[in-house]
Amino acid sequence: MKTKRFVVGLLFKLFVIGAAAGFGAYAWQSYSRDQDFEQLLQENSQLTQAISNLTAETQIGYAKVTDQQVREGRLFTRLKFVETHPDDPLKRVLEKEYEIEGDIVHFDALIVKFSGQLVQDGKERALYLWRRIYGEKMTPEQGYPIEEANAEPRRYAQIGKKLSVSDSEMFWNEIWELANNPERLSHLGITAIHGNVTYQKVRPGLQYIFKIDNTGNVTPETVPDL
């Protein structure tokens, strides 16, 4: 009888141990699956943010025709150009008017591009400097300046600190020297400094909105001038 009770008790203990082991394995697998799921969610969130950082666009200005008329058989276009702040499209950094012959206008900007990894991580985004506006019947050298030549744009007051350049004015004065200095560019995390010209055939009643993405691509968007 004692032997029978011992065997039954032993079997019961083995059952409890087995059940506990089974439950522990199940719990571990469940915990592991939860961890994998949380990791997947985190990685997906990071990927979504990285894509957002790479593709996000910022409005940097707009232009619109204020007058267009033929004089002595030649078409002239009067244009208002407004530069908007990259962090607030409703804030005007500057506003100027120009007159060009014809109806095709070139908008010239200087672009500073950072490495894809810095942009993807949200640490940097492309910088730009509006340079000049000119018509098709003008040479670029005859173009009308937007920003003052060799001056630091007001919106980049902290550029020196951001780029680890001791003299920010020197940065803009020597921008082309920097563009041809691969070692310095690499040290600053910059992949390229180059000009970008966007041109548009303009008409009254429309507004041409300029946007730049974080990797440095500038695109115009045509909308009704409300």
Buried (B, 14 or more C-beta within 10 A) or exposed (E): EEEEEEEEEEEEEEEEEEEEEEEEEEEEEEEEEEEEEEEEEEEEEEEEEBEEBBEBEBBBBBBBBEEBEEEEEEBBBBBBBBBBBBEEBEEEBBEBEBEBBBBBBBBBBBBBBBBBEBBBEBEBBBBBBBBBBBBEEBEEEEBBBBBEEEEBBEBBEEBBEEBEBEEBEBBBBBBEEBBEBEEBBEEBBBBEBEEBBBBBEBBEEBBBBBBBBBBBBBEBEEEEEE
